[in-house]
Amino acid sequence: MENWFVYLLKCSDKSYYTGIAQDVEERLERHQTGRGAEYTKARLPVEHVYTEKTDNHSKALAREKWLKRQTHRVKEALIKEWVAAQKASPKRG
């Protein structure tokens, strides 16, 4: 089973970009340096605001498709929950 991640980036114009990757940190670096999607390239800088782990590529694509159809308000609620969960989880290392 290979892990894939769905992620949200908040762009400089306050819009959200939804994507998938196996290595979110590497993908974020590509977005930040203008080597990512055309959408984010025109809206730099971007901020990583949400990540969700899936079991495989197909599930990541389906979740990405669902997220792209959601309103700004729904995305903000997901982000708020994710941030709270990050703060509540114990730090490693």
Helices and strands as residue ranges (DSSP letters): E 4-10, E 16-21, H 24-32, H 38-41, E 47-54, H 57-68, H 72-88
